[in-house]
């Protein structure tokens, strides 16, 4: 037997658990997984002492291409992603200019990604007032679903979806067999609290945090669930920050509603006290919560109620992260490189997450929810998207190690577990030993067709 590549001597995190095995790769797919494989290969990689994991799948990034050259970009964003063991990301439709709202803007984003993205990618379309009739043309071109905001997005050309737009868009998305993703915060609550604080001259960090209470998230999630259940649409709630928010999703799913949710590393490892310590690099919406709220969120994660963890990587030029008025600071956390290391550290630390759960949360969960193909498992016939990780290595993240454009991360100084030795996309090494390798090979991944019986 002759293969393209054999990865020898590692501990493979397979569906049945960690096993000592070699991995053979042919034509970009996993061809064999077994101890001490016999046969030859065009290339052999010795990974003795390391673990071989499915590559990270991050379905929530803002790489900002095209149109905002001073922001992140597919080249730097995907390089940072690969540095963290990432192999497939899904880029959000906003913060690019134009946002991805129709066929023309989809093709503009696709053109920007090709030749720049180091890893494979998929694209979300947007759902905003006035573009409901454009959702079919986006679906035809391969979007993985549609993103909507229930509160202000912070970008003028991506307006929040009112309830009528959201419901109408959900009905169309349901017919197309694609999910709607929502940023769920009650805009009336958050806008009123923000106005009151600013008028009173209360513009500090704690004032901003107080303007976006948990109830704003909880109410909006409940409303989105009700609309999606009526419309017959798969629903996904992005970046849930509270156990109370996850509970609504879990209860709805138990009733048969097709709904899921994600959380982010920053909600799991940082609290409101960290925002005061770190400052603008830790501003996001929904905001970081108290230690008590974080503990409730962790209970839901460990109970299996959260489908996956996503970075919500949302950087901006450094000039937008500097203001004495914290309401004016750009709200977005840059963390695409750190997700796996943070979750592995939680696994080895007090949370005790098994490796199987880390893989589900950082890879397989998103693949299965959004039908992103045969990824997220190391087994015969699956795409050879792999991260070779030295789990014995744990060290604080240094700013010099960051590969994103701006290098402003709230995780600098925080211990990450597992140095990523190599990242492979379709069996090809794209990052190794701290450096990008070869040309950008990223290709568009379309979602698998929705089964007809599910659409019905």
C-alpha positions, 0 to 999 in steps of 0.5 A: 500500500502506498499513501500520500502521507503517513503520520506516525507515532502519535496518540490519535483522538479518535471517536472511540477515544485516544488511541496510539495509532498511525494515520494514513492519508490519500487524496486529502482523506483519511485512508487508514488509522491503525497501530504501526501501519505497514506500507510506504508513503510519499511523506512520513511525519513522526509525531511521537509524544504528540496528540493528533486531533481533528482540526478546529472548526470555527463557525463564527469569525469576522475577517472583514474582507473585502472592503476594510483593508485596515481591519483583519483580512482573510490572509492574517485571520486564517493564518492565526486560525491555522496557528491555533490548529484551525482547518475550517472557518465560517466567515460572518457576513458583516464588517466586510464592505459590502456585507454579504447580502446578495449574489454580487456581494457573495461573489466579492467575498468569495473572490477575496477569500480565494488565494488568501485563506490558508484554510478551508472556509464557508460563508454566512449570508446576512438577513436584514430588512429589505433582503428577504427575497435575496436569501434564495440566491445566497443559498444557491451560491452556497452560504451555510445559513443566514445571520441576523441581529436582534439589536444594533450590529455596530455597522451602518450597512448591516441593520438589525432585523425587526421581528417581522423581517426575522419571522419572514426570513425564517420562513424562507430559510426553513424552505431552503433547509438552512439555519438562521443565526441570531445575535440575541439581545433585546435592543429596547432594553440595551439602547435605553440603558445605554442612553440613560448612562451616557446622558448621566455621564456614566461612560466607564467600563462598569457602566457599559457592562450594566447596560447589557444585562442578562435579561436582555439576552434571555428575552431575545432568545425566547422571542427568537425561539418562538418565531423560529418554531412558528416559521419552521426554521432551524435556529442557532443562537450565537455567543450565548453568555449565560446559563439562563440563555442556554437553558431556554435553548435546551428546554425548547429543544426538548420540546422538539424545536430545532434550535442550538446555541454556542458560547465563546471561550471569553465567556468561559475563562474571563469575567466582568472583573477581567474587563476592568483589568484588561480594558478595551481588548475584553469588550464584547456584546453580550458583555463578560459576566460575573463569576456566578453567571459564568459558573452557571454557563459552565454547568450547561456546557458540561451537561452537553447543552451547548453545541460548540464553542466559537471564537467570535473573532471580531477585531478592529483597527487599534484606533477603534479600541481607544476611548475614555468613553467605553461605549465608544470602544469597538466591541469585539474580542480577537481570539481565533488563535486561542480557542483550542489552547484555552479549551484544552487548558480547561480540560486539564484544569479544574473543569476536567473536560475529557478530550472527547468533549474538547473535540466535540466543542471545538470541531465536531459539534459545528460540523454536525450542526451545519452539515459541513461534510465529513470532518471533525472525526479521525476515521476512514473516509473523513477529510484529513483536517488535523492538528498535531498538538503537544499536550505536555506543553503549557505556557502563557500566550505571548503577544509575539506569538499572535498571527492576527493583524492587530495582536490585541488579545485579552488572552495574552498572559493566560496559560494555553495548553498544547503547542500546535506543532502542525496543522493539516488541511486536506492532508497538506501542512499549512502551519508548522512550528510557529510558521505558515507553510506553503501557499494559501490553499483555502477552498469554499465548503458548501453545506450538505443538502438538507434531507427532504424529510427534515425540510418538511 
